[in-house]
Amino acid sequence: MAAGIDSSMHRRDFLAGLAGASLSAALAGTAGAGEQLIGSLIAQSRAYPAIARRIDFISHALLGHRYQANSLIGGPRQPEVFVARDDRFDCVTFCETVLAAARAHDVASFEAGLRAIRYHKGVVAWRERNHDFAAWCERNVADGVCEPVALGQPVDVTKVLDSPPALGRRRFSIAAIPKATLLAEKAKLQNGDIIGFVSRRPSLDYYHTGFVMFGSKGEFLLRHASESHGRVLDERMEQFIALNRVRYVTVLRPREELEKKS
């Protein structure tokens, strides 16, 4: 997640929330291609009633977009800036962007949804950012954005994190699914499920995430922003698991956005 804003001739990222500005205000008068792209994908995806289909549609449209780490801006001594971009991602910002777009009705609700997914209670502050994917999962389940997918008998994996130091020590208990169970029970999964790969290191919770997808011939796929490949792509799940010596995963299923009461 690298700081900095880039643009290209075909796609432009967009920055929302700078000094508290809204997405529409940040883009006012620019006719940015980034706004046009995300708005177009949201509008087109609303033709599909199921969120799983909308996630498939939107994420597929982003295949080939570049990987970029450290794209979020902020720190313990640096003001947090709400960043949204559609041209390049790391594994988490890819999932956040697609999920927020799949739950949105327009660009304004996408902005609000992305804030709520990325930050605790939607508060744009560095300490409220979901730095740990374990916290990301816990909070988005608690907020009704996702729900856990039960596969087999989970294994309790405890993680104690102390990086970055400014956040202090955090302890997480992860109900992890063994890889053999995942592969044996893949028929229980569906397109758009969010899979997290639990790290082997005791001081790291997860090391990667992406979306479960199934190909036209039933291929079990991982759609993700890959650092090693430098782009968003589909990869055979079995191959990814073998190459990365995966032991445990967790799976969340995105939920439809609840209608807000007036």
N, C-alpha and C positions, 0 to 999 in steps of 0.2 A: 504494500500500500504506500506508494511513493507520493510525496507532496509534489504539487505542480499540476498545471492544467495545460493540456496540449490540444491541438486541433488538426484535422486533416481535410483534404478537399472534399471527401465523400461523407465523413462522419465527424461530428463535433461533440465533445463531451459537454456537459453542462454542470454548472456549480450553483447549488442552491443553499440558501441559509447564510450567506456571507453577511456578517454583522446583523444577523436576524432577518435578512431579507427572505421573502418567499421565492419559490421557483419562478413563478410568473413575473415577479418584480425583477429578479436577477436576469431574466431573459427578455424583458420588455423592450420592444423595438429592434431586437436582434434577428428575429426569424431564424433562430438557430436550428441547424439540421438535427442536433441532438433532441430538441423538443419535438420536432417533427417525427423523428424516428420512434421515440418512446410513445408519443401520443398515437401514432399510427398503429403500432403494435398493440397497444391497449385497445384501441377502437376495433381493430380486426379480431382480436382474441375474444371480445365479448360475444361473438357469434357462437362460441362454444359454451354450453351451460356448465360444464364440469371444470373445476379448477385444474385437475390433472391435464386436461386437454389444452387449457390455456397456457400452462407452464411448458408443455411440450412445444406448442406453437411459438411462444416468445423465445424460449431458449434455443430452439432450432434456428430462428432468424439471427441469433447472435453467434452461431458457429463460425469459427475462423477469426473472430475478434481477438485482439492481442491480450496476452497476459501482462499484467503489471502489478508488482508488489508495492506496498506502502503508498497507496493512493489517497488515504485519508489524512487530513490535516489537523494537527493538534498534539498536545503533550501536557505533561504535568505542570509545565511552566509556559505553555504556549496556548493561546486561545483555540478552542475547537471550532472548526468550520464544517458545516454540513455539506458534504460533497456527494453529488450524484453524477454518474457518467455512464454512457452507453457504448463507448468505443473500446474500452480495455478494463480488465478485471483481475482480481486475485480470486481464489476459490470461494471465499466467503462473500465478497462484494458481488460476485456473479450470482450466487444463490439469493442474496438479499434483493438485488435489482429485479431479477426475474420474479421472485415471489411477490414483491411489492406491486409490480406491474400486473401480475395475474390476478391480484386481489383488488385492483383499482378500477374505477369507472372513467377516470380522466387523469390528466397530468397533475392536477391539484391533489387528488386523493392518492396518487402514486407518491407524491412528495411526503404527505402525512404518513402514509403506510411505511415508507422506507425509514423515516425517523423512528417510528414505533418499533420496527423490527431491529434496527441497529442500536438503539439507545434504550436504556431502562426508563420506562414510562415516557419515552419520546423526548427526553430532556437532552438537548445537544450540548454535552459537556464531556470532556475527556474521561473523567472518572465514571460517568454514566454509560460510556460506550461498552458494548459487550465484547471486551477484549478476549475473553476466554470462550471458546466455542461451547464448553460445558455450561457456562452462564447463558450464552445465546440460546441454547436448547431449553434450559430450565425456564427462562423468562418468556420465551415465545410459546411454550406450552402453557405456562400460567396465564398468559394474556389471550389464549384461545386462538393463536395464529396457526399452531400445529398441534398434533397429538401423537404420542408414541405409537409405533407399530410393534406389536408383540410377536416375537418369533421364538419358539422353543423355550428353553429355560435360561433366562439371563444369568450372567456372571457378574457379581459385584466387583467393580474395579475402583479402587480409591486413588485419587490423585491429590497431591499437595503442591501447589504452584506458588512460586515466589518471584516470578518475572512477568512484567516489569516490577522492579522493587517498589516503585511509588504506590502500587496497589496493595502492598503487603501480602501476607500469606493467605492463600485461599484453598479450602479443602472441598473437593467434589467427590461424590459417590456416583459412579456411572453404572447403570444397568446395561451391561454390554452383551452383545450377541456374538457368539463364536462364529468364525468364518464358515465352518462346516454347516452350521445351522442356517446361516444366510443362504448358502448355495443350495441346500436341500429344500428350503422353504421359499424359494424365490417366487413361486406361483402366488404367494400371498401379497406380493408387492405390486405396485402400479406405477405408471409413468408419473414423474413429478415427486415421488417420495425423496426426501432429503437424507442422504446417507453420510454419516460421519465416521471417519476412520480413526480409531483410538490408537494413540501413540504407545509404543513399547517403553518409552521413557517415563519413570515415575514422576518427574517434575513437569511433564507436558501432557495436557489432556487429549487433544486431537492434533493430527498433523495435516488433515486434508478433509474436504467435503465436496459434495456434488449432488447431482440428481440421478436417480434411477431412471433408466429408460429401457424400453424393449423395442428391438428392431422389427422390420416387416416380416422377418422369418423367425421371430421369437428370440433373437439374440439378446442376451442380458448385458446391458450397456451401462457405462458411467459417463454422463455428460457433465463436463467440468472444465474449469479454467486451469490449465495445466502449466506449471512453471517449467517442467522439463521439455514440454513440446512448444511452449511459448505462445499458446493460443487456446481458445475454447474449442473442444472437440469431443467426439464420441469415442470411447475406448471400451474394449471388451472387459467386463467386470472381472471375469476369471483371470485374465491376463494381468490386470492392475493388481489384484490381490496377490497373485504369485510373485510378481516382480517386486512388490513392496513388502512382502512377508507380513501381510496383514493377519492379525490374530483376532481382533474384536472390532465390531462396528456398532453403531446405533442407527436407528431409522425413525424419522419423523414424517408424518403425513400432513401436508398443508390442508387447512380448513378454509371453506368459503368465508368471505367476509360477512359478518353478521350485519343485517340491516340496522342502522342506527335509529333509535326511537326519537321522535320529535319532542 
